[in-house]
Amino acid sequence: MLNDTKENPPTHTSVALQPLTSASTAKISTARLPILKAPGADSNFLNWKKVVLRVFKSAKVNHVLTSVAANLRPHTWEEDNDLVCAVLVQIVDEANLRHLADEDNAAKIWDDLSRAHQDSSTGGRVYWIRKLVNARMEGSDINSHIETLANYYERLNSLVTPENP
């Protein structure tokens, strides 16, 4: 039987992290990164963000994820920004591509993806509070239930920031 990619989309992809003319001293050249799922209840954004940030930090290109005035950017900024933009385009589900459209700035793309996946509106908070409060243990696996509750808590907690309590 043929595998239908619509039913089983890939969960990870391998991407090159070393540009041909890089002046940076990245210690890794290829990484296997998770695919960012569409925004919603099944979003893997929090875990995706942790993995991607760690890989970008190891590749010494994470500095482009923060907005910096042009006169303060390192000489490798342009090349590093292009690399990060190219990687981000490859590691998101099609539903996320609209958040990357017409963007050539990794910091802007990163912020747009964060906003799309971390709905800090009242509705987003209420959704995760309800998931947490109404969670019921299914079966007899207490560890699985505790992990589910921890995931709900982590998502709810990510919506509360010092700027947006």
C-alpha positions, 0 to 999 in steps of 0.5 A: 500500500502506498504511503499518503503524505497527507495522512502521515506528514513527516515530523522531522527534517534534516537541514544544512546549517552551514552556508558555503561562505560562512565566516562563523565557527559553527560546530554543526553543519546538519541538524534533524529538526522537528516540523512545526505543526499548525497553530491550535490544540495540537501545536508543538510550538513550545517543544519546537521552539526549545529544539530550534533555539538550541540548534541555532545557538549551537550553529552560532546564528541565534543572534538574528532572532532578536531585532538589532539596529543595522549599525550594531549587527555583526558582519555575518548578520546578513548571511546568518539571517538568510540561513535562519530564514531558509531553515525556518521555511523548511521546518514549518507545516504549510499552515504556518507559511503565511506567517513567513510570507514576504519576510526576509527578517528572521526576527520578524518571522520568529515573532510572527510564529510566536504570536500565532502559536501563543494566543495570549488572548483571554480565549487562549487562556480559558482554553488551556484552563479548561483543558487542565481543569477538565482533564480525566485520566483514561486507563490506568497509566498515571504517568501519562496522565501527569505528563498530559497535565504538565503539558497543559500547565506549560502551555497555560503558563507560556501565555502569562508574561510579565508584560501580559499577566 
